[in-house]
Amino acid sequence: MTVTLPMCSVNFMDTTLSVEEQAIADRIQELKEQLGDDLLILGHHYQRDSIVMHADFLGDSFMLSQKAAESDAKYIVFCGVHFMAESADILTSDDQSVVLPNLRAGCSMADMATLAEVEVAWQELLDQSGLSDPISREHPEDVAGEGEAYLVPVTYMNSSADLKDFVGRHGGVVCTSSNAEGVLNWAFERAGPKGAVLFFPDQHLGRNTGLAMGISEDRMPTWTPGFGAMGSLDDARIVLWHGFCSVHKRFTPQQIAEFREQHPDGIVVVHPECPKETVELADAYGSTQYIRNFVNEQPAGASIAIGTEINMVARLAQEHPDKHIECLDEEICPCSTMYMIHPAYLMDVLERLVDGEIPNQIVVPEAVQAGSLLALNRMLAILK
């Protein structure tokens, strides 16, 4: 069976299912047919093939949320993690319901920055740096005037809705791994030449983007709740939250060296959530879609090591049998939280939708949606 999806075409003929797995897959297809146009299933690149094969769209978190917003489907079943389903709920109408097949599917990186921690850190940073809160001006998102210096918050898409709301209310913006540089330029204009950005929750994306923009590492101290800044705040341009992705943190310079020893003409591409030492040694780095495009552009016979989640790497290897594709870390496991979306959970929520129930619905309160939409719309305006 071949399923054609926006952004990629995936062939599942090599996917071997057990008798039980095939029965679940067949039942999911039956339920999809019963729900018809009322149902939209979204699958993230990091999901296993037995989930992706049922997805109407395959992509990264924000692209999938946009697809949800563009859809008229009553039920949006998001095969991803909690913050992704929240973003979809923020961007969809009140007549649509967003469902997460397994409510335990969170994100360890997103969990490393809670609203309570950020609020405390925010006040401490304002006190210690002497910078002003953008909320103190009539329009928090205004460009800083001459002599003004503000602390502007920027949150990665991989964060909870209440943090997106915090950012929106304080004149900040959301970013993705593909637009972080443009978003930071926007934030610097609002902060002023003497101002700074608080970037959370992923320190590595922030650091790698800042370095690519010519910001020295000594101007990017790391902030850890309860301990404060590791480095000086006096001339800081980006204050990095201490968070990280447990999958992308595993990719190392040693793995790159070992790959190149075996494949002298090999190419390495990694995600910007990897540590800077890994990114610096890679031939290229970028978002999940960037990695897909990069692999597509390589000639037949190329040897490519990829530093990202194993399900996506394995799928790329299947799509490109004319290239040697491997994961940079041969011992890496799938993203543990993404892996919580099992076909049995997908089947269960579809069964319940058919029965008239709306299970595992993700609902972002209206008060939180307001600031979140501000932050997301600012990002969209930057992209135009």
Buried (B, 14 or more C-beta within 10 A) or exposed (E): EEBEBEBBEBBBEEBEBEEEBEEBBEBBBEBBEEBEEEBBBBBBBBBBBBBBBBBBBBBBBBBBBBBBBEBEBBBBBBBBBBBBBBBBBBBBEEEBBBBBBBBEBBBBBBBBBBBEBBEEBBEBBBEEBEBBBBEEBEEBBBEBEEEBBBBBBBBBBBBBBBBBBBBBBBBBBBBBBBBBBBBBEBBBBBBBEBBBBBBBBBBBBBBBBBBBBEBEEEBBBBBBBEEBBEBEBEEBBBBBBBBBBBBBBBBBBEBBEBBBEEBEEBBBBBBBBBBBEBBEBBBEBBBBBBBBEBBEEBEEEBBBBBBBBBBBBBBBBBBBEEBBBBBBBEEBEBBEBBBBBBBBBBBBBBBBBBEEEBBBBBBBEEEBBEBBBBBBBBBEEBEE
